[in-house]
Amino acid sequence: MIRALCAAVLLTACSLSAAAPTPAPAPTSPPKAATLPGGNCTAMTAPPPQSAPPTSVNTLRQAYFCVLDNYYSGPAMDPKALLKSALAAYTQDLMRRGADRADLQLPALTGNRDTDWAAFAKVLGTGDPAALRAAITGMVAGLHDNHARWVRPAPPPQGGPTGTGIVGVSAEQGPQLDPAARPPLFITRVLPGSPAAKAGIRAGDIIVKVNGVPAFIGDTVNQGILDAFASGTVRLTLKRPTTGRTRTVELKEGPVTRPPQVATSKRLGDGVAYVQLPGFFEGAADQVIAKLQGKPKAVVLDLRGNGGGSPREVTRLLGAFAHGKVTSYFCPLEGDCAPNRTDDSVPLLGLRLVVLTDRGCASACEDFSAAVKGHGLGTLVGTRTAGAVSGPSDGYLLDDGSVLLLPKVRHLGPAREIIDTIGVPVDHHAPMTALDLATGRDPGVAKALSLL
């Protein structure tokens, strides 16, 4: 499943991966893949080539047919809706650049995907590359699917990743800021040695304004502030919760070092182990299981901020806590749902389990949490999960080297319940506050220990 935190991570070098299928090793030549019907997009079997032609009208054509042929509900979609979303985004991009065209309007469409595309392409003519990129983005956004993305891979920056170093905020909800978030907006994680760390920014600092714009408009978080972090320089008005001091800091992107994704652990005393898992990356389940071989009586598994990963890692880790259980279902548009089951080759640990979740727990993290709750394998503490678990995505290569990520199936929980857009509710509400972070308190861990 897609790691869904890229938009909220605030790094220019944010990575986005589809965990089904597992990415192949880097090729020595551009990947070869079987041509799919309709739009000539190709199923991804390796990373995209590092050089490719610019985005063209043909790229948009490929994306259009690729969605209709391969997206979960593509075969049943009205192609007119896709073309409407595409042209709306195309014209908006032109208008922003003062380049609108008097002859550019949506032609009469019939609902026949081939004749409609021919009429649409005639209106576009040779097309404007920047507006065509906007059109593909708008067409995919029109699907309203948190696991459907259009990605244009960029070569790694010389000298390594760059960014501000702010890699977590309190209002994270999968790929956006949480519309249900309550004030204040505060920083939850800063990378050591990053520009933010060097500027004295700490976890718990409250973001009052971004480039002079309030983080909240009334009680609603301002989604537009994310755009400010993409400009290379951002001005933050911050409040330190322990002192009440307010200051303004101008941050410029600089080199950052992202630590590798690994499970970390510590003992909380009295036979309770604490394991933090930042994602369901390849090998994640075995890392967690290895941390629990010292025979603790219980484990607090911290999945806060876990943006997801591989469904295979989910079923393997669940296999350490139960056997013979259906963990979730993957359902096509038509036909029977395919059950996912615990990996019963994993020895049972026999431990009491408390899982810490928050709105940053998305995708595969929600898959795991729903199974724990649905089968009574443990207790959930923290806040409701993100509700960003529409279904695992497959990648499709377009002729400009970009990639469409499209789910073929829909995810349902172990009782066939819909979790996408809703999230998994916790058993005990224990949100983290700015003051908690600033003073080193952890209400989630405290509640977990009280339950154990």
C-alpha positions, 0 to 999 in steps of 0.5 A: 500500500502507498505510504500516505504521508508525503504531503505532510512530511514537508521534505522535498525528497519525500519518497512514495512507494507502492508495497504491492508489488515489491519494487524490483532492483534498479535496472541497468536499462529502462524496464520492459513490461507487457503492454496493457490494452487500451492506453498502452501504459505498461505494468511496472516491473522495475523503477522507471527510466531516469530519462524520458521524453517530455509530457505530451498529449499522448501521455495524457491519452495513456493516462486516460485509457490506463485509468479506464482499463486498470482502476478499481472502477475504471471499466464502469466509469463515465469517461466524460467525467475523466475528461472534464476533470482533465480539462478543468485542471488544464485550463486552470494551469493556463489561466494561472500563467496568463496563457488561456486560449479563446478556442479551448472548451470541452467538446460535446461528449457521448460517453464512448471513450474512443470517440470522446478522446478523439474529440478531446485531443482535437481541442488540445492540439499539440498541447502545453506540457505544463498544462498537460501535467496539470491535466493528469494530476487533475484527472487522477485527483478527480478519482477521490482515491487516497491510493491513486497518484500520479508520480513524476520521479526525479533524480536524487539531488546532488549531495543527497536529500534536502528539506527543512527537517520538519518531518511530522506535524500534529494534523497529519492524516495520510496525504493531507492535513486532517480536516477534523484536527483541532488547534493548535498545529504543532511539530511532532518530529524534527530530524537531527542536524537538519536546518530546523534542528539548527534553528532550534526548532523542537518537537512540541513547538506550535506553528502559529503562522506559515509565511504570515498565514494562520495555521488555523482559520477559526477551528479549521486547519489551513490546507494551503500551508503545505504549499509553502513548504514546497518553495524552498524557503518558509517563514514560521511563526512558532510558539514554545509551549513551555514558555509561551515565547513566540518567535519567527524563523526563516527556514531554508532547505538544506541537507537532511539525513533520513534515518533508515526505517527500523523497529526500535525497542526499549523496556518499560519495566515490569515485563513490558516491552515497547516497540516502535514501528515507523512503517510496514517495510520489507522485513518489518514483521521479523524485526518486531518479532526479534525484539520480543524474544526476551519473553516479556509478558506484554508489548506496547506496539507504537504505530503512531505516524506509521504511514503503511507499507506491505500487506504481506508484513501485516499478515506476518506480524498478525501471525505472531498474535493469532492463527487462523484469522481473516485479517481483511478482504480485497474486493474487486468491482465485481466478483468475490472478495479475496480474504487475507489471512494471518501467516500461521507459519509464524510462532505465536508469541502469547503476549498481551498487546496494546497498539498505539495509533494516531491520525498518521497511522494510515494504509497498512497500519490501519489494516493491522489495527483493524484486525487487532480490534476486530479479533480482540487481539489487543487494545487500541490506545491513542486516536482514530487512524487516518482512514486512508486505506482504499486498497493497494496500488499497482504502478503503470508506466507512461511514456514520459517516465511518470507512473500512475498508481492505481488500486485494482481492489477495495480494502475491507476490514475483517468483518467486511467493514469499510475503514477507508475515509472513516478510520479505526476507532481506539478503545481508549482516547489518549491524544498527544499535546504540544506540551506533552511533546515539549516536556517528554510526557507520553499519554499513550504509553502512560495509558497503555501501562495502566491497562497492563 
